[in-house]
Amino acid sequence: WDTDLTTAFHIFNQYTRRLEESYTQLQNRVKEIDKEMSLANARLKDKVLELDSLTIYLNSLLSSIHSGVIAVNLEGRVSTINTAAEKILKVIKSNIMGTRVEKVFKNSDGGTSLLLLALEKKKNFIDVERKIITNQGMVKWVESSVSLIKDTNENTIGAVEVFRDLSEIRELETRLRSADKLAALGAMAASIAHEIRNPLNGIEGFSALLGRDLDDSDPRKKLVKNIIHGTKNLNKTVTELLVFARPLRLNFKNSSISEILDKTLFFVTEEIKQKSIQNVSMRKEYDLDMDGLKCDPEKLQQAFLNLCLNAIQSMPSGGNLVVFTRSYGNDEPEGIQVGIRDTGIGIKNEVIHKIFDPFFTTKQDGTGLGLAIVNKIVEAHKGKISVESQENKGTSFYINLPVNCDYESETFGSRWENNEFLVSQYL
């Protein structure tokens, strides 16, 4: 019995020592694992910090690029966009992430987006110049390069477009070409103005004297009246040509847009009375708490008057003329928008882009300089004018005038001579 008990204790001690040894080994292994995990966590933390730093660097790099950058996945949904692209397209990153790219902007001709075309054709595009329309309806000229995005296995996972806004450049080129034309036109107008106007004044004066010597029953008196009427029209055309061809002298004052428009509508009302125009109603919709603006009130009144009279002429059977004001701008108001809307015959789609061109007219007795002069007056105030029209439904003109604009001088272009003609009241 004693021998069996001794043997049992011996075996028990052996197992106890083995357990202690195993426990010690386990503790050592746990320590090794803890050490390895600590090292792994440290390396992982370093990698995360490195990745965060790389992400911040790449985001800073994208934000620092003046060109717009926008990337899409294989489904054509926006996955990346930089600050420049947000500004060019007038969008907010958080609002368009995951959105189909054609809902952010599209080609003006209705063609397939360059990003989607690159994914479809599996090819890159370099320096493609085109017009795009943003989701806010703005038209912009851009130059784009599109490249496919590939993973380490050369599988296409998306596409990225780098583009720059050429709108200002194209506008400056257009204005430069227009300035060249105006310079040539101005030189011609200045050289022939007196040669034309002096004989016209003589013809008109002598015709008036001749008319006084004729009885009302004399058929020649009607011919004399026609001569006088014709010389006045020709004199008006020469005056408009001079106004358009020569720089505008602006007299800037702190003015009220509503007061300018009220004076304009007074003259419109008088025109309606004088010509016995029927069934035309006028309505004012002023929606501005503060409508102060530094401008040349007389020139703006002439521009507004021309647009209002054109609206009246477009409604031979009567209609509604609405003149409204409101602010414009994205986040904060940038300026004042004046709108002039009619329910007249409208403008045909094929000619609407020409209406501000000099000498383009759809009127039989028009000179084609009225709207060109209006555009010139608006541009002299650093503003922009646009138009929307539907045939047989009406036309709307929108004039955007900035309120915080520094004018280099009171003159748009070089100075006029002291005896220069002013814009005629009825352009």
C-alpha positions in Angstrom: 0.0 0.0 0.0 2.8 2.4 0.9 4.5 1.6 -2.3 1.4 2.4 -4.4 0.9 5.7 -2.5 4.5 6.6 -3.1 4.2 5.8 -6.7 1.0 7.9 -7.0 2.6 11.0 -5.3 5.6 10.6 -7.6 3.4 10.6 -10.7 1.4 13.5 -9.3 4.6 15.5 -8.8 5.7 14.7 -12.3 2.4 16.0 -13.8 2.6 19.0 -11.6 6.1 19.9 -12.8 5.0 19.3 -16.4 2.0 21.6 -15.9 4.2 24.2 -14.3 6.6 24.0 -17.2 3.7 24.2 -19.7 2.2 27.1 -17.9 5.6 28.9 -17.8 6.0 28.2 -21.5 2.5 29.5 -22.2 3.2 32.6 -20.2 6.4 33.1 -22.2 4.5 32.5 -25.4 1.8 35.0 -24.4 4.5 37.5 -23.6 6.1 36.9 -27.0 2.7 37.2 -28.7 2.0 40.5 -26.7 5.3 41.8 -27.8 4.7 40.8 -31.4 1.2 42.3 -31.3 2.6 45.5 -29.8 5.1 45.7 -32.6 2.4 44.9 -35.2 0.1 47.5 -33.7 2.9 50.0 -33.7 3.7 49.2 -37.3 -0.1 49.4 -38.1 -0.3 52.7 -36.3 2.6 54.0 -38.3 1.0 52.8 -41.5 -2.3 54.4 -40.6 -0.5 57.7 -39.8 1.4 57.3 -43.1 -1.8 56.7 -44.9 -3.5 59.6 -43.2 -0.5 61.9 -44.1 -0.6 60.6 -47.7 -4.4 61.2 -47.9 -4.0 64.7 -46.5 -1.1 65.4 -48.9 -3.1 64.1 -51.9 -6.1 66.1 -50.8 -3.9 69.2 -50.4 -2.4 68.5 -53.8 -5.8 68.2 -55.4 -7.0 71.4 -53.6 -3.9 73.2 -54.8 -4.4 72.4 -58.4 -6.0 75.3 -60.3 -7.5 72.9 -62.8 -10.7 71.0 -62.0 -10.3 67.3 -61.2 -13.2 64.9 -61.1 -13.1 61.1 -61.0 -15.9 58.5 -61.5 -16.1 54.8 -60.9 -17.2 52.2 -63.5 -20.8 53.1 -62.9 -20.1 56.7 -63.9 -20.7 58.0 -60.3 -18.5 60.8 -58.9 -15.9 59.4 -56.5 -13.5 62.4 -56.2 -13.8 66.1 -57.0 -11.3 68.9 -56.0 -11.9 72.5 -54.9 -11.3 74.0 -58.3 -13.9 71.7 -59.9 -16.4 72.7 -57.2 -15.8 76.4 -58.0 -15.9 75.9 -61.8 -19.1 73.8 -61.7 -20.7 75.7 -58.8 -21.4 72.6 -56.8 -20.7 71.3 -53.3 -18.7 68.1 -52.9 -21.0 66.5 -50.3 -24.0 67.0 -52.5 -22.7 65.3 -55.6 -20.5 62.4 -54.3 -22.0 59.2 -55.7 -24.1 61.1 -58.2 -24.1 60.2 -61.9 -21.6 62.6 -63.6 -24.2 63.6 -66.3 -26.3 65.1 -63.5 -23.4 67.3 -62.5 -22.6 68.6 -66.0 -23.2 67.6 -69.5 -22.1 68.4 -73.1 -24.0 71.4 -74.5 -24.6 69.4 -77.7 -26.2 66.6 -75.8 -23.4 64.1 -76.5 -22.1 61.5 -74.1 -20.0 62.8 -71.2 -16.2 62.5 -71.9 -15.7 60.5 -68.8 -18.4 58.0 -69.8 -17.0 57.9 -73.3 -13.6 57.1 -72.0 -15.0 54.2 -70.0 -17.0 53.0 -72.9 -14.2 53.2 -75.5 -11.5 52.2 -73.1 -9.3 55.0 -74.3 -7.9 58.3 -73.0 -8.7 61.8 -74.4 -6.2 64.6 -74.5 -6.9 68.4 -74.7 -10.5 68.2 -75.8 -12.2 71.6 -76.0 -15.9 71.7 -75.7 -18.9 73.5 -74.2 -20.6 72.1 -71.1 -23.8 72.9 -69.2 -23.7 72.7 -65.4 -26.7 71.4 -63.4 -27.5 75.1 -62.7 -27.8 75.8 -66.5 -24.5 77.7 -66.8 -22.7 77.3 -70.1 -18.9 77.1 -69.9 -16.0 76.5 -72.3 -13.6 73.9 -70.9 -10.5 72.1 -72.1 -10.3 68.5 -70.8 -8.0 65.5 -70.6 -9.5 62.2 -69.5 -7.5 59.2 -68.4 -8.6 55.7 -67.3 -7.8 54.7 -63.7 -6.3 51.2 -63.4 -5.4 49.0 -60.4 -2.2 47.0 -59.9 -3.5 44.3 -62.2 -4.2 46.8 -65.0 -7.9 46.5 -64.6 -9.9 49.6 -65.3 -11.7 50.8 -62.1 -12.7 54.3 -63.2 -11.8 57.5 -65.1 -10.5 60.9 -64.1 -11.0 64.2 -65.9 -8.7 67.2 -65.5 -10.2 70.4 -67.0 -9.7 74.1 -67.0 -12.3 76.8 -67.5 -11.8 78.7 -70.7 -14.9 80.8 -70.5 -13.2 84.1 -69.5 -10.5 83.5 -72.2 -13.2 82.9 -74.9 -15.2 85.9 -73.7 -12.0 88.1 -73.8 -11.2 86.8 -77.3 -14.7 87.7 -78.4 -14.5 91.1 -76.9 -11.1 91.7 -78.4 -12.5 90.8 -81.9 -15.4 93.1 -81.2 -13.0 95.8 -80.1 -11.0 95.5 -83.3 -14.2 95.8 -85.3 -15.3 98.8 -83.2 -12.0 100.5 -83.7 -12.3 100.2 -87.5 -16.0 101.2 -87.3 -15.2 104.2 -85.1 -12.5 105.4 -87.4 -14.9 105.2 -90.3 -17.8 106.8 -88.4 -15.7 109.7 -87.3 -14.4 110.4 -90.8 -17.8 110.4 -92.5 -20.0 111.7 -89.7 -19.7 115.4 -90.4 -19.8 114.8 -94.2 -23.1 113.1 -93.8 -24.7 115.1 -91.0 -23.9 118.6 -92.5 -25.7 117.9 -95.8 -28.6 116.2 -93.9 -29.0 119.3 -91.7 -29.0 121.5 -94.8 -31.6 119.3 -96.6 -33.8 119.2 -93.5 -33.6 123.0 -93.0 -34.2 123.9 -96.6 -37.1 121.4 -96.8 -38.7 123.0 -93.8 -38.4 126.5 -95.3 -39.8 125.1 -98.6 -42.7 123.5 -96.7 -43.7 126.8 -95.1 -44.1 128.4 -98.5 -46.5 125.7 -99.7 -50.2 125.5 -98.9 -51.6 122.5 -97.1 -53.6 121.6 -100.2 -50.4 121.6 -102.4 -49.5 117.9 -103.1 -45.8 119.0 -103.0 -46.1 119.7 -99.3 -46.5 115.9 -98.6 -43.4 115.3 -100.6 -41.5 117.8 -98.5 -42.8 116.2 -95.3 -41.5 112.8 -96.6 -38.1 114.4 -97.2 -37.9 115.9 -93.7 -39.0 112.5 -92.2 -36.4 110.6 -94.2 -33.6 113.0 -93.2 -34.5 112.7 -89.5 -34.4 108.9 -89.8 -31.1 109.0 -91.5 -29.8 111.5 -89.0 -30.9 109.1 -86.2 -29.1 106.2 -87.8 -25.9 108.2 -88.1 -26.2 109.2 -84.4 -26.7 105.6 -83.4 -23.8 104.5 -85.4 -21.6 107.1 -83.6 -22.9 106.1 -80.2 -22.1 102.4 -80.9 -18.8 103.0 -82.5 -17.3 105.4 -80.0 -16.5 104.9 -76.3 -19.3 105.6 -73.8 -18.6 108.4 -71.3 -20.2 107.3 -68.0 -21.2 109.6 -65.2 -21.3 107.4 -62.1 -23.7 108.3 -59.3 -25.1 106.5 -56.3 -28.6 105.7 -57.7 -31.7 103.7 -57.0 -32.6 101.0 -59.6 -36.3 101.4 -58.7 -36.2 105.1 -59.4 -34.5 104.6 -62.7 -37.1 102.0 -63.7 -39.9 104.3 -62.6 -38.6 107.1 -64.8 -38.3 104.6 -67.7 -41.9 103.3 -67.3 -43.1 107.0 -67.3 -41.6 107.4 -70.8 -43.0 104.1 -71.8 -46.5 105.2 -70.7 -46.1 108.4 -72.6 -45.1 106.5 -75.7 -48.2 104.3 -75.4 -50.4 107.3 -75.1 -48.9 109.2 -78.0 -49.2 106.1 -80.3 -52.6 105.1 -79.0 -51.4 101.6 -78.3 -54.2 99.5 -76.9 -54.5 96.5 -74.6 -51.0 96.7 -73.1 -50.7 96.4 -69.3 -47.6 97.1 -67.3 -46.7 95.7 -63.9 -43.8 96.3 -61.5 -42.4 93.6 -59.3 -39.6 95.1 -57.2 -38.2 92.5 -54.8 -35.3 94.4 -53.2 -34.9 95.9 -49.7 -31.8 97.8 -50.8 -31.6 98.7 -54.4 -28.8 101.2 -54.3 -26.2 101.0 -57.1 -23.3 103.1 -58.3 -24.1 103.6 -62.0 -24.8 106.1 -64.8 -28.6 106.4 -64.3 -29.2 108.1 -67.6 -27.4 105.4 -69.6 -29.2 102.6 -67.8 -32.5 104.4 -68.3 -31.8 104.5 -72.0 -31.0 100.8 -72.0 -34.1 99.9 -70.1 -36.2 102.2 -72.2 -35.0 100.5 -75.4 -35.9 97.0 -74.0 -39.3 98.2 -72.9 -40.2 99.8 -76.2 -39.0 96.7 -78.0 -41.3 94.7 -75.8 -44.3 97.0 -76.6 -43.6 96.7 -80.3 -43.5 92.9 -80.0 -47.2 92.9 -78.7 -49.1 94.5 -81.6 -52.3 92.8 -80.4 -51.7 93.7 -76.8 -50.2 91.9 -73.9 -48.4 92.2 -70.5 -45.2 93.9 -69.8 -43.6 93.0 -66.4 -40.5 94.8 -65.0 -39.0 93.1 -62.0 -35.9 93.4 -59.8 -34.2 90.8 -57.5 -30.8 90.0 -56.2 -28.5 87.4 -57.9 -25.6 85.3 -56.6 -25.1 81.8 -55.0 -24.3 82.1 -51.3 -24.4 85.9 -50.9 -26.0 88.5 -53.2 -23.5 89.7 -55.8 -25.7 92.3 -57.5 -29.0 93.4 -58.8 -30.9 91.7 -61.6 -33.4 93.7 -63.6 -35.8 91.7 -65.7 -38.1 92.9 -68.5 -40.6 90.3 -69.6 -43.3 90.5 -72.3 -46.0 88.2 -73.8 -45.2 89.2 -77.4 -44.4 87.3 -80.5 -41.0 86.1 -79.2 -37.7 85.6 -81.0 -36.9 82.7 -83.3 -34.4 80.2 -82.0 -32.2 80.4 -85.0 -31.6 84.1 -84.6 -31.7 84.7 -80.8 -27.9 84.4 -80.5 -27.5 87.2 -83.1 -29.7 89.9 -81.5 -26.8 91.7 -79.8 -24.7 91.8 -83.0 -24.3 95.2 -84.6 -26.6 95.8 -87.6 -28.6 92.6 -87.1 -32.4 93.4 -87.1 -35.7 91.7 -87.8 -37.5 95.0 -88.2 -38.1 96.5 -91.7 -37.2 100.0 -90.5 -34.6 98.9 -87.8 -30.9 99.8 -87.9 -29.8 96.8 -85.9 -27.9 99.0 -83.4 -30.5 99.3 -80.6 -29.7 96.1 -78.7 -26.0 96.4 -79.5 -26.0 99.7 -77.7 -27.9 98.3 -74.8 -25.4 95.5 -74.5 -22.6 98.1 -74.6 -24.1 100.1 -71.8 -24.6 97.0 -69.6 -21.0 95.9 -70.3 -19.8 99.4 -69.5 -21.3 98.8 -66.0 -19.4 95.5 -65.8 -22.7 93.7 -66.1 -24.2 91.0 -68.3 -27.4 90.8 -70.3 -29.1 87.5 -71.3 -32.3 86.6 -73.0 -34.9 83.8 -73.0 -37.6 83.6 -75.6 -40.3 81.4 -76.9 -42.1 82.1 -80.2 -45.7 83.3 -79.7 -45.2 83.2 -75.9 -42.9 86.1 -75.1 -39.4 87.2 -74.3 -37.5 87.9 -71.1 -34.3 90.0 -70.8 -32.2 89.7 -67.7 -29.6 92.4 -66.8 -27.2 91.5 -64.0 -25.5 94.6 -62.5 -22.8 94.0 -59.8 -23.1 96.2 -56.7 -19.5 96.0 -55.5 -17.5 96.8 -58.6 -14.5 99.1 -58.8 -14.5 101.2 -61.9 -11.1 102.3 -63.1 -12.5 105.6 -64.3 -15.7 107.3 -65.3 -15.1 106.4 -68.9 -15.7 103.1 -70.7 -12.8 103.2 -73.2 -11.2 106.4 -74.2 -12.8 109.8 -73.5 -15.4 111.4 -75.7 -14.9 114.8 -77.2 -16.9 117.5 -75.4 -19.3 117.8 -78.3 -20.0 114.0 -78.6 -23.5 112.9 -79.2 -25.5 111.3 -76.3 -27.5 108.1 -76.8 -30.8 109.0 -78.4 -33.8 108.6 -76.1 -35.5 106.1 -78.3 -32.7 103.8 -79.7 
